[in-house]
């Protein structure tokens, strides 16, 4: 089953209540999620040889539970493709063309899968243009950093300890 097929087999009214239950802090943005859900229902999927994998994980620092969403190539062509891939910046048409892993379907309901995917794919915005701006800014920052001399890099970066001290945080609080 692809993410597009999953979207088409559900109505927003069935998704919204699970959304609020799963991510209560997202209630204020529910209209944005609804807009994306409806847009996805109208978009054509792009074929991609990847599955969406959703798992329950525990944070190494404080053992707090969280949901991890990643992509896994169905037919990996190189070593890197054997490992989970971040898909949060993936174009929505590609999300729609991805299969849902059997393991994810056995752990989560279809509605929960939709909710988790919507939450992940919109974490920087409800429009693909907004997401592209973040990608472009991140790429430019990386290019700028790579173009710096070693002296400039040292001058323009700080250690984690310095960052935490600047924000008056202990490593235990992060």
Secondary structure, DSSP 8 states (H G I E B T S, - for coil): -BHHHHHHTS-HHHHHHHHHHH-GGGGGGHHHHHHHHHHHHHS-----SEEEEEEEEE-TTT--EEEEEEEEESS--SSGGGS-B--TTS-HHHHHHSEE-HHHHHHS-HHHHHHHHHHHHTTT-SSHHHHHHHHHHHHHHHHHHHHS-HHHHHHH---HHHHHHHTT--GGG-
